[in-house]
């Protein structure tokens, strides 16, 4: 009898499921990754950080001081997907071993689709690999050990030469900084300077920038700039001793009006296709900020949160903001979708109108009262009488430090001055 009872007990245990493991399951994507895009100029590195969020994933692109959330991150079988929906941009990859993924970064652009090969290796480290390890040509043996400071820069491409202002900080061989141009800035750049070779990169999901330059015997820099898979420019730079030197034109003076009355007129459809004009009742007797932008534009994305905040803060005092979107295609539904994503991302409550395509000459034709459109964004300050008082081309974003802070203070002071004027 005891034998039968023992056999019965063993049978029960044999049919019972094995106890579940208490060890947590680690998702294969979770962790830090050193990512690289294969730019025509060489490796364009940035960081990726992926963590668990409930039953899903959350991912961020690490671009120097900037931490940028992907709108979607997923692993479906062997397929890895990291998406920046607001730029119509995505990384599609697969694992190449447990600690490496390979694939393609692609983005919609006016000419179709731009793409670069993508690879990422688990772990972190210096943004760029050492010059010796890369086998790259160095600068002269007596090159300055530091490029920290202010530089007068000239970028040259097939359309001509544009001035810029370079500002860099350096700790050891690690460099951070940006370039300010008459129409904006190149945002947060990070990289290295060693053996007379400067390398800088930036990736924010929609824009992939790579800069190289070699120190010259006379102390200048001579370099190349690549953007995405097609754009290339050369650049030169000379060190500037005076930090207050005016190296680029005044962004408040680049665009004027074609009429003596100081008026701006437009009529464009809103997201529902309903026509909106500056002469509509909602704008009468109000201070109006007319913002020319594109959802694809990096500096527009820098300025938009401020416009949204000002629209909320000053609305009851008489401020209206209206955005004129110039997108990559003339497909209204696509433009509408991209602008809606832009609005959600920046919590925008003011009206956004679909105004045209991103070509600046074509944009200027839709706004004949302006002498030109030279930059995205362009912000037009209209007083309570409907008179254009100021026009600012471009925007110096957070990557420019004190320039950003000064511009924001200047714009706020102008808004408050116009609001203080009688209706």
C-alpha positions as CSV (number, residue, x, y, z in Angstrom):
1,X,0.0,0.0,0.0
2,X,2.8,2.4,0.9
3,X,4.4,1.6,-2.5
4,X,1.2,2.4,-4.4
5,X,0.9,5.7,-2.5
6,X,4.4,6.6,-3.4
7,X,3.9,5.8,-7.0
8,X,0.7,7.9,-7.1
9,X,2.6,10.8,-5.5
10,X,5.4,10.6,-8.1
11,X,2.9,10.5,-10.9
12,X,1.3,13.8,-9.6
13,X,4.7,15.5,-9.5
14,X,5.6,14.1,-13.0
15,X,2.4,15.7,-14.5
16,X,2.8,19.0,-12.7
17,X,4.5,21.9,-14.6
18,X,8.0,22.9,-13.6
19,X,8.1,25.9,-11.3
20,X,8.5,29.2,-13.2
21,X,11.9,30.9,-13.0
22,X,12.1,33.9,-10.8
23,X,15.0,35.3,-13.0
24,X,13.8,38.4,-15.0
25,X,13.8,38.2,-18.8
26,X,16.1,40.8,-20.2
27,X,14.9,42.3,-23.5
28,X,17.7,42.0,-26.1
29,X,17.4,45.7,-27.1
30,X,17.6,47.2,-23.6
31,X,20.8,49.1,-22.9
32,X,23.2,51.6,-24.3
33,X,24.4,51.5,-27.9
34,X,27.1,53.3,-29.8
35,X,25.4,53.9,-33.2
36,X,27.0,54.9,-36.5
37,X,25.6,56.1,-39.8
38,X,27.7,55.6,-42.9
39,X,27.9,59.1,-44.2
40,X,29.7,59.8,-47.5
41,X,32.4,61.5,-45.3
42,X,32.9,58.5,-43.0
43,X,31.4,57.4,-39.7
44,X,28.7,59.7,-38.2
45,X,28.3,58.5,-34.6
46,X,25.7,59.1,-31.9
47,X,24.3,57.3,-29.0
48,X,21.1,55.3,-28.4
49,X,19.6,54.4,-25.0
50,X,16.7,51.8,-24.8
51,X,14.8,50.9,-21.7
52,X,11.6,49.0,-20.7
53,X,8.4,50.9,-20.4
54,X,5.6,48.7,-19.2
55,X,5.3,45.9,-21.7
56,X,7.0,48.0,-24.4
57,X,10.2,49.9,-25.0
58,X,11.2,53.5,-24.9
59,X,14.3,54.8,-26.8
60,X,16.3,58.0,-27.0
61,X,18.9,59.3,-29.4
62,X,21.8,60.7,-27.4
63,X,23.3,63.7,-29.2
64,X,25.8,65.4,-26.9
65,X,23.8,67.4,-24.3
66,X,20.6,66.6,-26.2
67,X,18.4,63.6,-25.4
68,X,15.8,63.0,-28.1
69,X,12.9,60.5,-27.7
70,X,12.0,58.2,-30.5
71,X,8.3,58.2,-31.1
72,X,8.3,54.4,-31.4
73,X,10.6,51.6,-30.5
74,X,9.9,47.9,-31.2
75,X,11.3,44.5,-31.8
76,X,9.1,42.3,-34.0
77,X,10.7,38.9,-34.5
78,X,14.1,39.7,-35.9
79,X,13.0,43.2,-37.1
80,X,14.1,46.3,-35.0
81,X,12.2,49.5,-35.6
82,X,13.1,53.0,-34.1
83,X,10.9,55.8,-35.4
84,X,10.9,59.6,-35.4
85,X,7.4,60.1,-36.6
86,X,7.6,63.9,-36.7
87,X,10.4,63.7,-39.2
88,X,9.0,60.8,-41.2
89,X,12.3,59.1,-40.3
90,X,13.1,55.6,-39.1
91,X,15.8,53.1,-38.4
92,X,15.0,49.6,-39.5
93,X,17.6,47.0,-38.5
94,X,18.3,43.4,-37.4
95,X,20.6,41.8,-35.0
96,X,24.0,40.7,-36.2
97,X,25.0,38.8,-33.1
98,X,23.7,39.5,-29.6
99,X,25.5,42.9,-29.2
100,X,25.3,44.4,-32.7
101,X,22.5,45.5,-35.0
102,X,22.7,46.6,-38.6
103,X,20.2,48.2,-41.0
104,X,19.2,51.5,-42.6
105,X,18.2,54.9,-41.5
106,X,15.8,56.5,-44.0
107,X,13.8,59.8,-44.2
108,X,11.4,61.4,-46.6
109,X,13.0,64.5,-48.3
110,X,11.8,66.7,-51.2
111,X,13.6,64.5,-53.8
112,X,12.1,61.2,-52.4
113,X,13.9,59.2,-49.7
114,X,17.3,59.8,-48.2
115,X,19.0,56.9,-46.5
116,X,22.3,55.9,-44.9
117,X,23.5,52.5,-43.6
118,X,23.2,52.1,-39.9
119,X,25.1,49.9,-37.3
120,X,25.1,49.9,-33.5
121,X,27.2,48.1,-31.0
122,X,26.2,47.5,-27.4
123,X,28.0,49.7,-24.9
124,X,29.2,53.3,-24.7
125,X,32.5,55.0,-25.3
126,X,34.0,58.0,-27.0
127,X,31.8,59.4,-29.8
128,X,34.6,59.0,-32.4
129,X,37.2,56.3,-32.4
130,X,40.8,57.4,-32.0
131,X,42.4,58.9,-35.1
132,X,45.2,56.2,-35.1
133,X,42.6,53.4,-34.9
134,X,40.6,54.9,-37.8
135,X,43.8,55.3,-39.9
136,X,42.9,58.9,-40.8
137,X,45.3,61.6,-42.0
138,X,46.3,64.0,-39.2
139,X,47.1,67.7,-39.3
140,X,50.6,69.2,-39.0
141,X,52.9,68.0,-36.2
142,X,52.9,71.5,-34.7
143,X,49.1,71.9,-34.8
144,X,47.5,73.7,-31.8
145,X,46.5,71.3,-29.1
146,X,43.1,73.0,-28.7
147,X,40.4,74.6,-30.9
148,X,38.4,76.1,-28.1
149,X,37.2,79.6,-28.8
150,X,35.5,81.7,-31.5
151,X,36.1,81.1,-35.3
152,X,35.2,83.0,-38.4
153,X,33.9,80.4,-40.8
154,X,33.0,80.3,-44.5
155,X,30.9,77.4,-45.9
156,X,31.1,77.0,-49.7
157,X,28.9,74.8,-51.9
158,X,27.6,74.9,-55.5
159,X,25.3,77.9,-54.6
160,X,28.1,80.1,-53.3
161,X,29.7,81.0,-49.9
162,X,27.9,81.7,-46.6
163,X,29.5,83.1,-43.5
164,X,29.2,81.4,-40.1
165,X,30.4,81.7,-36.6
166,X,32.0,78.7,-34.9
167,X,32.0,78.4,-31.1
168,X,33.8,75.4,-29.5
169,X,34.7,74.2,-26.0
170,X,37.3,71.5,-25.5
171,X,38.2,69.1,-22.6
172,X,41.1,66.8,-23.4
173,X,40.4,65.7,-26.9
174,X,36.6,66.0,-26.5
175,X,34.9,68.9,-28.3
176,X,31.4,70.4,-28.2
177,X,29.9,73.5,-29.8
178,X,28.1,74.7,-32.9
179,X,28.1,76.9,-36.0
180,X,25.8,79.9,-36.1
181,X,24.8,81.1,-39.6
182,X,22.7,84.0,-40.9
183,X,19.7,81.6,-41.0
184,X,20.1,79.5,-37.9
185,X,22.5,77.1,-36.3
186,X,23.7,73.5,-36.6
187,X,22.4,72.6,-33.1
188,X,24.3,70.4,-30.7
189,X,27.6,69.3,-32.2
190,X,30.0,66.9,-30.4
191,X,33.2,65.1,-31.3
192,X,36.9,65.2,-30.9
193,X,40.1,67.1,-31.9
194,X,43.3,65.2,-31.9
195,X,46.5,65.2,-33.9
196,X,45.2,68.3,-35.7
197,X,42.0,66.6,-36.9
198,X,38.6,67.9,-35.9
199,X,35.6,65.6,-36.2
200,X,32.0,66.7,-35.2
201,X,28.6,65.1,-35.7
202,X,25.0,65.6,-34.9
203,X,21.9,63.3,-35.3
204,X,18.4,64.3,-34.2
205,X,16.4,61.8,-36.1
206,X,15.7,64.1,-39.0
207,X,19.2,65.6,-39.6
208,X,22.5,63.8,-40.0
209,X,25.5,66.2,-39.9
210,X,29.2,65.3,-40.1
211,X,32.1,67.8,-40.0
212,X,35.8,67.1,-40.6
213,X,38.6,69.7,-40.6
214,X,42.4,69.6,-40.4
215,X,44.5,72.3,-38.8
216,X,46.8,74.1,-41.2
217,X,50.3,75.4,-40.6
218,X,49.0,79.0,-40.4
219,X,46.5,78.1,-37.6
220,X,43.4,78.0,-39.8
221,X,41.1,75.0,-40.3
222,X,40.2,73.5,-43.7
223,X,37.4,71.1,-43.8
224,X,34.3,69.3,-45.2
225,X,30.7,69.2,-44.2
226,X,28.3,66.4,-45.2
227,X,24.5,66.3,-44.6
228,X,22.5,63.1,-45.1
229,X,23.5,61.2,-48.2
230,X,23.8,63.9,-50.8
231,X,24.8,67.3,-49.5
232,X,28.5,68.3,-49.3
233,X,30.2,71.7,-48.7
234,X,33.7,72.7,-47.9
235,X,34.6,75.1,-45.1
236,X,37.5,77.2,-43.8
237,X,37.9,78.9,-40.4
238,X,40.2,81.4,-38.8
239,X,40.4,82.0,-35.0
240,X,38.9,85.3,-33.7
241,X,40.3,87.1,-30.7
242,X,37.3,89.4,-30.0
243,X,34.3,87.4,-28.8
244,X,32.0,90.3,-29.6
245,X,33.1,90.4,-33.3
246,X,30.1,90.6,-35.7
247,X,30.8,87.6,-38.0
248,X,27.3,87.1,-39.5
249,X,24.6,89.5,-40.7
250,X,21.9,90.7,-38.3
251,X,18.9,88.2,-38.6
252,X,16.5,91.1,-38.0
253,X,17.6,92.9,-41.2
254,X,17.6,90.1,-43.8
255,X,14.0,90.4,-44.9
256,X,11.8,93.4,-45.5
257,X,8.4,94.4,-47.1
258,X,7.5,95.1,-50.7
259,X,4.8,97.7,-49.7
260,X,5.0,101.1,-48.1
261,X,2.0,100.4,-45.9
262,X,3.8,97.9,-43.7
263,X,1.2,95.2,-44.3
264,X,1.3,91.5,-44.7
265,X,-1.6,89.6,-46.4
266,X,-2.2,85.9,-46.9
267,X,-4.9,83.3,-47.1
268,X,-4.1,79.6,-46.6
269,X,-6.1,76.5,-45.6
270,X,-6.0,75.3,-42.0
271,X,-5.9,71.5,-41.2
272,X,-9.6,71.2,-42.1
273,X,-9.1,73.0,-45.4
274,X,-10.9,76.1,-44.2
275,X,-9.3,79.3,-45.5
276,X,-7.7,81.6,-42.8
277,X,-6.5,85.1,-43.5
278,X,-4.7,87.7,-41.4
279,X,-7.8,89.9,-41.9
280,X,-10.0,87.5,-40.0
281,X,-11.8,88.8,-36.9
282,X,-9.7,86.7,-34.5
283,X,-6.6,88.7,-35.4
284,X,-8.1,92.2,-35.4
285,X,-6.8,94.5,-32.7
286,X,-4.3,91.8,-31.7
287,X,-0.6,91.5,-31.7
288,X,0.1,88.6,-34.1
289,X,3.2,86.4,-34.5
290,X,3.2,84.9,-38.0
291,X,5.6,82.0,-38.0
292,X,6.9,80.6,-41.3
293,X,8.1,77.1,-40.5
294,X,8.4,73.5,-41.7
295,X,7.9,70.4,-39.6
296,X,11.2,69.0,-41.0
297,X,13.2,72.1,-39.9
298,X,15.5,71.6,-36.8
299,X,15.5,75.3,-35.8
300,X,11.7,75.4,-36.2
301,X,11.4,72.6,-33.8
302,X,13.6,74.6,-31.4
303,X,11.4,77.7,-31.6
304,X,8.0,76.0,-31.6
305,X,7.8,75.2,-27.9
306,X,8.5,78.8,-27.1
307,X,5.8,80.0,-29.5
308,X,3.3,77.5,-27.9
309,X,4.2,78.8,-24.4
310,X,3.9,82.5,-25.5
311,X,0.5,81.8,-27.1
312,X,-0.8,80.4,-23.8
313,X,0.9,83.0,-21.6
314,X,0.0,86.1,-23.5
315,X,-3.3,85.1,-25.2
316,X,-5.5,86.9,-22.7
317,X,-3.4,90.1,-23.1
318,X,-4.1,90.1,-26.8
319,X,-1.5,87.8,-28.5
320,X,-2.3,85.5,-31.4
321,X,0.2,83.2,-33.1
322,X,-0.4,81.6,-36.5
323,X,2.0,79.1,-38.2
324,X,2.4,78.9,-42.0
325,X,3.7,75.4,-42.8
326,X,6.0,74.8,-45.9
327,X,6.4,71.1,-46.3
328,X,8.5,68.8,-48.5
329,X,5.7,67.9,-50.9
330,X,2.5,69.5,-52.3
331,X,0.5,66.6,-51.1
332,X,-2.0,68.2,-48.7
333,X,-2.8,65.1,-46.8
334,X,0.9,64.3,-46.2
335,X,1.6,67.9,-45.2
336,X,-1.4,67.8,-42.8
337,X,-0.2,64.6,-41.2
338,X,3.3,65.9,-40.6
339,X,2.0,69.3,-39.3
340,X,-0.4,67.5,-36.9
341,X,2.6,65.4,-35.5
342,X,4.5,68.7,-35.1
343,X,1.6,70.2,-33.2
344,X,1.3,67.2,-30.9
345,X,5.0,67.1,-30.2
346,X,5.1,70.7,-29.1
347,X,1.7,71.0,-27.6
348,X,0.7,73.7,-30.0
349,X,-2.8,75.3,-29.6
350,X,-2.5,78.1,-32.2
351,X,-3.7,77.6,-35.8
352,X,-1.3,76.0,-38.3
353,X,-2.0,76.5,-42.0
354,X,-0.7,74.5,-45.0
355,X,1.0,77.2,-47.0
356,X,3.2,75.5,-49.6
357,X,6.4,73.6,-50.3
358,X,9.8,74.1,-48.6
359,X,11.6,75.7,-51.6
360,X,12.3,79.2,-50.4
361,X,11.8,80.9,-53.8
362,X,8.4,79.2,-54.1
363,X,7.5,80.1,-50.5
364,X,8.4,83.8,-51.3
365,X,5.9,83.7,-54.2
366,X,3.1,82.8,-51.8
367,X,3.9,85.8,-49.6
368,X,4.5,88.6,-52.2
369,X,4.5,91.3,-49.4
370,X,7.9,89.9,-48.3
371,X,11.1,90.8,-50.1
372,X,12.2,87.1,-49.8
373,X,12.1,84.1,-47.6
374,X,15.7,83.3,-46.6
375,X,15.2,81.0,-43.6
376,X,13.0,78.5,-41.8
377,X,11.8,79.6,-39.4
378,X,11.0,83.3,-40.1
379,X,8.9,85.1,-37.4
380,X,7.0,88.2,-38.3
381,X,5.8,90.5,-35.5
382,X,2.6,92.4,-36.4
383,X,1.2,95.1,-34.1
384,X,-2.4,95.7,-33.1
385,X,-2.9,98.0,-36.1
386,X,-1.9,95.2,-38.5
387,X,1.5,96.8,-39.2
388,X,4.5,94.6,-39.5
389,X,7.0,95.9,-36.9
390,X,9.9,93.4,-37.1
391,X,10.9,90.3,-39.1
392,X,13.4,87.8,-37.7
393,X,14.9,85.2,-40.1
394,X,16.1,81.9,-38.6
395,X,16.4,81.0,-35.0
396,X,19.4,80.4,-32.7
397,X,18.4,77.3,-30.8
398,X,19.5,75.9,-27.3
399,X,22.7,74.6,-28.8
400,X,24.0,78.2,-29.1
401,X,23.9,78.8,-25.4
402,X,23.9,82.5,-24.6
403,X,22.9,83.5,-28.1
404,X,19.7,81.5,-27.6
405,X,19.1,83.1,-24.2
406,X,19.6,86.6,-25.7
407,X,17.3,86.0,-28.6
408,X,14.5,84.6,-26.4
409,X,14.8,87.6,-24.1
410,X,14.8,90.0,-27.1
411,X,11.6,88.4,-28.6
412,X,9.8,88.4,-25.2
413,X,10.6,92.1,-24.7
414,X,9.3,92.9,-28.2
415,X,6.1,90.9,-27.6
416,X,5.5,92.7,-24.3
417,X,6.2,96.1,-25.8
418,X,3.7,95.5,-28.6
419,X,1.1,94.2,-26.2
420,X,1.5,97.4,-24.1
421,X,0.6,99.6,-27.0
422,X,-3.1,100.7,-27.3
423,X,-5.4,98.8,-29.6
